[in-house]
């Protein structure tokens, strides 16, 4: 099971199963941190939510790893790869930052940030950005790998920076969204949001497009901020906090919103999944759903894995359920992503499962290094790239 972190002025302990997600208790006066590993504070002879065994199936596609590169371990954080300008950028907890040729896996450069990292990597193909402990932001030239500037975030950062249209946009755990000039690191604007008392530990992400930063927020909100000044364009409720306890009311937007040319799709924990008009935030469709790993989309469909381990394909225009595969229960899935004629999703043992885009049936399976894949995968167009907790960056495809 993944670790659970509680942060409060007074140390607070609790335990939750993976189906309840990673939780972090946030209050204004942050002090003690208590890390709890496992499903329970007490020993247990039997896992109440055992992972589903790997099913046998007739392989209908050939899955293969085009290349693998070892970057470095993630530690207790999530490091997601980024794709830009024909390259994959990746980082590790020990400060390693690399640029990899997306076609052949050749490492083009390998640099080292100062100190340990907690988030990364973000890139637009010109600037590469990571964030270190205590919110230290560090930027590198994408062509050479040389350090270019550093800046200070308001507090710790757990999600990858968004880089685009001349800005670097970061959300820190105090729920401030801050934009920096991509050329020199000077602060351009900052927006402060309220922090719910309990939030998911795997921080919501940001995506940039159409002169707008689309920010996934705790409390179930998806906010569109103007890049020039951080002003609000629109905001919608993806999650709908319900229940009588703070745990029951957690409804954070999960992962990175999936950006299309006309719409943007997002999912929340203990909440809903939906797609919204890019210009005004109007709801195109929305359904009850719970996920802590985010969504992906292609021209026709939206893909999501729920907290129990079921993978669902939705029609992008209407939200109709096309298929649902529930044979991966409690395997702590990554967000699913389309690749060729398949949908790829990874699990806590490093297996990458390929499901048919037509009916969700298993068509192939690929083993990596045996460690969990928690970070969002990224598409390069012809393949998808996953990064494991042990630091293997792997490009995979299915034919």
N, C-alpha and C positions, 0 to 999 in steps of 0.2 A: 504494500500500500504506500501511497505517497505521504510525505510528512504533512503535518498540520501545524500552522504557526498561529499563536495567539499573541497579540500585541496590545498592551493596556497599561494604564497608570499603576494598576495592581495586576499581578500575574493572574491570568484566568486560564483554567484548563478545561478542555473538552475533547472528545474523540468522535470522529465521524467515519463512516465507511466511504469508499471511493464513489459510490452512487450518490453521496451527498456532496461531493466535490471537495475542493480545498478551500478552507476558510481562513480569513484573517480578521481579527478584531481590531478595529481602528478607532481611536479616540484622539481628541486634541492633544492631550498630554501623553505622548508615547514614551514608555520607559522600558518595562521588563519584557523580555521575549522568551517564551517557553516553546521549545520545539518538541513535538510528540510524534514518534514514528510508529506506524502500524495502525491497525484498525481499532485497537482498544488500548486503554491504559492498563488493562489487566490481561494476564495470559489467557489464552483460549485454545482448547484442543481442536476446534473445528471452525473454519472460516464460514461465517453465516452467508457470505456472498462469494462462493468459489467461482473462479473464472471458468468459463465454458471450455471443455476440451477442444482441441483442434479437430475439426470434422474431416472425414475422408471424402474426396470428390474426384471426379474424372477431370483432369486438367484439359481445358479447352483452349487455352492460350499459353504462349511461352513467355514467362516473365524472366527478365534478366537485369543484372546490374551493369550499366554501361561503364561506370567507374566508381571508385570509392577513394576518399581522402580522409586521413585522420587529422582532426583539428585539435582536440583536447576535450576533457570532461566538462560537463555542464555544472557539476556540483549540485547544489540545491536549487538552481535556477533553470530557466528555460532559455535556450538559444535557438532561434529560428533562422534558417538561411534566407538570403535575399537574392533575387535575380534581376540583373540590369545590364544592358549593353553587351549581351552575349556571355556574361560571366556570372558565376555564383559566388557570393560573398558569405563568409561564415566566421564565427568567433567562438571563444571558449572562456570558461571561468578564469583560467590562469592568465588572461590578457592576450592570447593569440588571436590574430585577425588575418584571414587569408582571402586571396582572390583566386578563383579556379576557372579555367576555361570550361564552359558548360558543355562543349561538344566532346572533348577528349579527356577531361579530368586533370589536365596539366595544372599544377600550382604555379601561377604567374608571379605571385609574391607572397611572402609571409612576414608579418610585422608583429610587434609586441606593444600593447598599450601599457600605460603605467598603472600598476596595481591590478587587483582582481576585478573582473567584470560581472555585472548583474543583469545586463540586457544587451541585446544586439541580434542581428546587425541590421542597419538600415542603409540603403544606398539608392541613388538615382543614376549610377554609372559614372558620375563625376566625383562625388563626395561619399565617403564611407564613414558611418557614425556608430559608435558603441557607447555604452554607459557603464561606469565603474561604481565601486562602493562609495557610499555617501553622495551619490548623484553626480559624480564627475563625468562630464560629457567629453569625449575625445573624437576628433575627426581626422581622417586620413585622405590623402589624394588617391583616387581610384586607379589612376594610371601607374603610379610609382609605389604606392604603399607608404609614403612618407607622411608623418604626422604634420598636420597643418594648423590646428587650433584646438583649444580646450575651453570649456565653459562649465558653469556650475548650475545644476538643476536645484529646485527648491528643496527636494528631499529624495529619498531612494526611488529608483526607477526599475520596474520589473518587466516592462514590455518594450519591444524593439522600437527605436525611433522611426518616424516616418520622414522620408527625405524626398522632396520634390518641389518644383516650381520656385527654386531659389531659397527654400526654407527647410529647416529641421524642426519637426514638431514632436514634443515629448509630453507624456502624461506621467506625473510622479504620484507616489502613493498617497500624498495629501490631497489628491484630486485637483491639482493645478495643471492646466494645459499651457505649455510655454513654447513659443516659436523663436528660433534663432536664425540669424542669417547664415546660409550654407557656405558662404565664402569666408567669413571671418569669425563667426560664433557670437556676434553681438545680439543681445536680446531685442526682439522686435515687438512682442506683446505677450501678455500673460492673462489667463482667465482662471478664476478661482471658482470651484464648485464645492457644494457641501459633501461631506464624507459620511456615508451610512455607518452605523455602529458595527456592522458585520459585512465583510465583502469576501469574494473569492480571492484566493491567493494568486491564481494564474490571471495576471492583470489583463484587462481589456486593451485592445489595440487601436491604432489610428491608420487611416488610409487617406491619401491625398489625390484629388482630381478636380478638374473644372474650377480652379481657383478656390477650392474649399478643402478644409480638413474635416473629415468625417470621424468623429471621436466616439468610441464605445465607452460607456461610463457605468460605474457601479450604480445600483438603484434602478437598472433597467432602461436607462435613457440612451438614445442615439442622437448625437448633436452634430449639426453642420455649422462650422465656423468659417467665416470669411478669412482667407489667407492674408489679406492686406492689413487687417487690424484685429482679428479675433472676434469680431462682432457676430452675433447669432444670425444665421440664415433661417434655420428651422430646427425643431427638436421634436422627436416622437418617443413614445413609450413602447419599447419592445417587450420589456418585462412589466409585470403588474404585481408589486409586492402584496402578498396576502398571507393570512395566518395570524396567530395570536402571539407567537414567540419571535424573537429576532432571527433565529435560525430559519424558521418557516418563511420569513419575509425577505430573505435574500433573493434577489432577482436581477443579478448583474448581467449586463450584456457580455457574452463570452467571446474570446478570440478576437480576430480582426474582421471587421465587416467586409463582405464581398462586393466589390464595386463593378458595376456594369456601365454601359454607355448611356442608359436611360434610367437605371434603377440601382438601388443598393439594398443588399439583403443582410440580415443579422439575426442572431438567436440569443436567448437569455437563459440563465439558469433558473429553474423552477418558474418558467414564464412562458415565452412564446417564440415562434419563428415567423419571419415575414419579410416581404420585399416592399420597398418604399420608393416613391418617385424622387429622382435625383434632384430636381429643381425645387420642389416645395415640401417634400416629406410626406405627401399624401399616401395613405395606405393602399397598396395594390392588392395585397392579401396578407392575412395573418392567422396563425393557428397555435393552439396550445402545444407546447414542446418544452423540454428541459435539456440543456446541453452546457457543458463547461469547456468545450474545445472549439467552438466557432463553426462557420459554414464555408462552403466554396460553391462556385457556380460555373456553368458553361453557357452556351447560347440558348439552350432549351431547358435546363434543369438546375435545381438547387440541391446540394448534398449536405447531409448533417448526420452526426452520430449523437444519440441521446446518452444521458448519464448511465443508463443501464447497459449500453453496448449495442443497441440496435441501430443499423444504418438505414436511412430513408432517402429516397429520391423523390423530390417534389417537382411538379411542373412549374417552371419559372414564371409563367404568365398568370396562372390561376391558383397555385398552391395545392393542386390536386396531388394526392399520394400516388405515385406510379408504382413503386414497390418498397418493401421493407424487409430487411434481412436481420433476424434476431438471433443468429447462430454464434455471435461473438460476445455474448453477455459477460459483463464484468471483466472484460479483457483490457480495460483502461485505454480506450481507443484514442487515436489522434483525430483531427478533423479529416474527413474523406475528401478526395480530390480526383477529378477526371483525368485520365491519361489514355489516349487512343480510344479503343472500344471498351475500356474498363474504368472502374472506379477503384482507386487505391486507398487503403486505410491501414495504419500501423498500430501495433499494440504494445503491451507492457513487457513482452519478451522479445521485442525487436522484429517480430514477423510482420511482413507487409502482405496484406490480403488483397487480392484483385477480384472484384465483383463485376458481373456483366452489367453494362449500362442499360441493357434491355429489360432484364428481369431480376437483377440483384443476386443471381446465383454465383457461387464460387467458380472462378475460372482458372486461377493460378495462385501460388503462394511463394514468397521469397523470404529466406532467413537473412538477417543482417548479423550484428555482433552479439545478440542476446540481451542487450540492454533496452530499456523502455524508450519509446518515441513519444514525447509529450508536446513538442513544439509544432506549430503549424508547418506543413510541407509547402513547397513552392513549385509552380509550374514553369518550365522553360519553353513550353510549346510542344516539343516532341517527347519530353520526358518530365518526370516529377522528381524533386529532390527532398529527401528526408534527412534529419540530423538526429542521431541517437544521443542518449544521456552520456554514453561513454565517449562520444566525440567523433563517431563515424558519420561523414557526410556521403550519402550515396545517391546516385542518379539512377532511376529505374524506369523501365518501360515494359509494356506487355503487348504482344503481337498475336 
